[in-house]
Amino acid sequence: MTTRGDGDHRQRQLSSSSHYQQRYYSSSSSASLKGCCCCLFLLFSFLALLVVAVVLVILLAVKPKKPQFDLQQVGVQYMGINQSPAAAAADSTVATASTPTPTSAELSLNIRMLFLAVNPNKVGIRYGESRFTVMYKGIPLGKASVPGFYQEAHSQRQVVATIVVDRVSLMQADAADLIRDAALNDRVELRVLGDVGARIRVSVDCAIVISPRKQSLTYKQCGFDGLTV
């Protein structure tokens, strides 16, 4: 005959067994989740190291070098300076302290620039659109653009850019400097700036001097990324 005390004892045993099974399954689930996370972390780490290794192998095999973009020739197709009446009078007389300062001057210019693109790499380079700006004493005069192109490995290619300046007005001091440079010194110094869009961006910075009388280039010096060439 089962007593009430035996029933209570059996119920306590069943309850204890149920709690133990719950703690066991909970501990097993937690351990399984931690193991899964650890496996995913190791997998992603391995993939990241694999990608880095592949990139390093490619870089060591290709050994990429910066492409060269050099200004070879500058052809002056036209250069003209239109003076204001005061400037024309000043240019026709001997300069004195009382010589009036020109109020304005208009510059027209048409130059053709020939660049040489050199790709020293083992792979081809795809260039984006390149833009160039010609400036006089920090004043933008005109712009030119070159469409994008693809250059084969270990090759050279000529690139032509034409800048047209149509009657750009310069005021007072800049006009006086321009007229003095052209009329007295026969030299007008301009600056050509531009960015060549490639895998590695190349900045072009050229100083050119043009003779208005000869309508030709008399001097040029170019720098690329701060290096003089």
LOPARO-602605 format. One record per residue (C-alpha): residue in one letter; x, y, z. Coordinates in Angstrom, 3 decimals, padded with zeros to 6 digits. Example, Ala and Ser with C-alpha at 12.3 -4.5 7.8 and 13.67 -1.06 7.14 Angstrom:
BEGIN
code;px;py;pz
a;012.300;-004.500;007.800
s;013.670;-001.060;007.140
REM end
This chain:
BEGIN
code;px;py;pz
m;000.000;000.000;000.000
t;001.467;003.376;-001.089
t;001.461;006.031;001.534
r;001.123;009.758;000.983
g;004.754;010.269;001.980
d;005.945;007.842;-000.717
g;003.908;009.728;-003.339
d;005.434;013.063;-002.348
h;008.924;011.598;-002.488
r;008.349;010.173;-005.985
q;006.969;013.501;-007.193
r;010.040;015.308;-005.884
q;012.279;012.834;-007.752
l;010.394;013.368;-011.010
s;010.569;017.136;-010.606
s;014.295;016.995;-009.904
s;014.861;014.816;-012.963
s;012.889;017.220;-015.162
h;014.933;020.239;-013.974
y;018.165;018.348;-014.601
q;017.118;017.484;-018.157
q;016.207;021.150;-018.849
r;019.611;022.358;-017.585
y;021.338;019.675;-019.682
y;019.547;020.623;-022.893
s;020.100;024.354;-022.235
s;023.816;023.796;-021.648
s;024.072;021.684;-024.807
s;022.311;024.352;-026.924
s;024.606;027.094;-025.577
a;027.702;025.034;-026.295
s;026.457;024.275;-029.827
l;025.792;027.977;-030.513
k;029.232;028.982;-029.282
g;030.812;026.290;-031.436
c;028.909;027.494;-034.511
c;029.974;031.123;-033.937
c;033.565;030.021;-033.507
c;033.438;028.078;-036.780
l;031.968;031.083;-038.655
f;034.643;033.393;-037.221
l;037.404;031.014;-038.304
l;035.831;030.687;-041.766
f;035.604;034.464;-042.309
s;039.141;034.931;-040.991
f;040.420;032.321;-043.425
l;038.573;033.957;-046.344
a;039.954;037.399;-045.416
l;043.505;036.052;-045.243
l;042.973;034.298;-048.567
v;041.833;037.529;-050.243
v;044.812;039.449;-048.827
a;047.182;036.720;-050.014
v;045.704;036.793;-053.540
v;045.999;040.607;-053.711
l;049.623;040.463;-052.536
v;050.454;037.807;-055.112
i;048.904;039.925;-057.886
l;050.759;043.053;-056.753
l;054.062;041.213;-056.556
a;053.506;039.687;-059.987
v;052.329;042.885;-061.715
k;054.421;045.427;-059.748
p;052.274;048.434;-060.778
k;054.102;051.665;-061.630
k;052.747;055.173;-061.994
p;051.966;056.046;-065.634
q;053.741;059.037;-067.173
f;051.915;061.910;-068.847
d;054.400;064.393;-070.323
l;053.769;067.583;-072.313
q;055.814;067.129;-075.501
q;054.794;070.062;-077.698
v;052.771;073.268;-077.550
g;051.640;074.804;-080.805
v;050.436;078.419;-080.723
q;047.809;078.646;-083.437
y;046.703;082.163;-082.505
m;047.316;084.752;-079.805
g;045.825;088.225;-079.728
i;045.538;091.022;-077.165
n;042.940;093.784;-077.543
q;043.700;096.840;-075.415
s;041.373;099.469;-074.059
p;041.822;103.021;-075.440
a;043.827;104.044;-072.377
a;046.054;100.992;-072.734
a;046.621;101.635;-076.436
a;047.679;105.203;-075.700
a;050.005;103.991;-072.973
d;051.582;101.425;-075.285
s;052.293;104.054;-077.990
t;054.186;106.386;-075.645
v;057.254;106.026;-073.490
a;056.345;104.738;-070.055
t;056.517;107.450;-067.403
a;055.159;107.957;-063.931
s;052.190;109.762;-065.443
t;051.392;107.023;-067.948
p;047.758;106.014;-067.450
t;047.089;102.482;-066.234
p;045.064;100.387;-068.707
t;041.616;099.655;-067.393
s;041.168;096.357;-069.230
a;042.553;094.073;-071.879
e;041.074;091.122;-073.765
l;043.090;087.998;-074.444
s;042.322;085.538;-077.232
l;044.330;082.375;-077.487
n;044.295;079.081;-079.360
i;046.945;076.544;-078.393
r;047.364;072.877;-079.238
m;049.083;070.693;-076.659
l;050.586;067.304;-077.457
f;051.017;064.952;-074.500
l;052.821;061.613;-074.461
a;051.196;058.929;-072.299
v;053.582;056.139;-071.263
n;052.362;052.946;-069.615
p;055.317;051.025;-068.082
n;053.094;048.359;-066.506
k;052.481;044.731;-067.463
v;048.738;045.381;-067.724
g;046.706;047.893;-069.699
i;045.345;051.122;-068.207
r;041.916;052.571;-068.867
y;041.909;056.373;-068.650
g;038.851;058.392;-067.812
e;038.139;061.875;-069.143
s;041.060;064.248;-068.547
r;040.590;067.992;-068.036
f;043.102;070.825;-068.447
t;042.897;074.514;-067.528
v;045.139;077.324;-068.784
m;045.683;080.197;-066.325
y;047.353;083.617;-066.284
k;048.456;084.807;-062.844
g;045.914;082.522;-061.182
i;043.030;083.607;-063.457
p;041.376;080.745;-065.423
l;041.304;081.579;-069.130
g;040.032;078.431;-070.803
k;039.611;074.674;-070.506
a;040.092;071.582;-072.592
s;039.049;067.963;-072.144
v;040.359;064.697;-073.553
p;037.985;061.709;-073.866
g;038.859;058.539;-072.023
f;040.858;055.826;-073.761
y;042.490;052.448;-073.156
q;046.259;052.059;-073.326
e;047.960;048.709;-073.827
a;050.704;047.427;-071.540
h;054.265;048.665;-072.197
s;053.099;051.207;-074.765
q;053.209;054.907;-075.619
r;050.374;057.003;-076.956
q;050.057;060.620;-078.089
v;047.168;062.643;-076.677
v;046.104;065.990;-078.149
a;044.270;068.741;-076.253
t;043.258;072.108;-077.724
i;042.514;075.095;-075.495
v;040.578;078.020;-076.977
v;040.417;081.329;-075.114
d;037.884;083.716;-076.634
r;038.304;087.374;-075.610
v;038.698;086.857;-071.884
s;038.771;090.245;-070.141
l;041.499;091.105;-067.636
m;041.089;094.141;-065.425
q;043.522;096.838;-064.230
a;046.693;095.359;-062.732
d;046.423;092.050;-064.580
a;045.745;093.883;-067.842
a;048.778;096.116;-067.274
d;050.986;093.092;-066.583
l;049.712;091.282;-069.686
i;050.312;094.293;-071.957
r;053.772;094.905;-070.490
d;054.733;091.249;-070.863
a;053.521;091.131;-074.453
a;054.654;094.553;-075.709
l;057.927;095.063;-073.833
n;059.151;091.584;-072.924
d;057.539;089.616;-075.776
r;056.717;086.815;-073.355
v;053.440;085.791;-071.718
e;053.769;083.123;-069.040
l;050.804;080.799;-068.672
r;050.146;077.817;-066.434
v;048.460;074.602;-067.503
l;046.846;072.494;-064.755
g;045.035;069.225;-065.127
d;044.145;065.836;-063.725
v;044.572;062.697;-065.777
g;041.963;060.152;-064.732
a;043.592;056.715;-064.516
r;043.790;053.945;-061.942
i;046.459;056.118;-060.337
r;045.555;059.797;-060.627
v;048.314;061.887;-062.178
s;048.327;065.639;-061.596
v;049.808;067.776;-064.369
d;051.289;071.212;-063.630
c;053.085;072.933;-066.541
a;054.472;076.445;-066.917
i;054.688;077.653;-070.524
v;055.939;080.950;-072.001
i;054.563;082.203;-075.331
s;056.018;084.901;-077.585
p;053.160;087.034;-078.957
r;055.360;088.371;-081.784
k;056.608;084.977;-082.932
q;053.307;083.275;-082.027
s;055.314;080.371;-080.665
l;056.396;078.637;-077.472
t;059.707;079.773;-075.969
y;059.817;077.815;-072.687
k;058.088;074.990;-070.856
q;058.555;073.120;-067.596
c;056.234;070.456;-066.244
g;055.804;068.815;-062.876
f;053.862;065.686;-061.942
d;052.675;065.198;-058.361
g;055.264;067.709;-057.164
l;058.173;066.084;-059.039
t;059.937;068.196;-061.675
v;060.653;066.412;-064.934
REM end
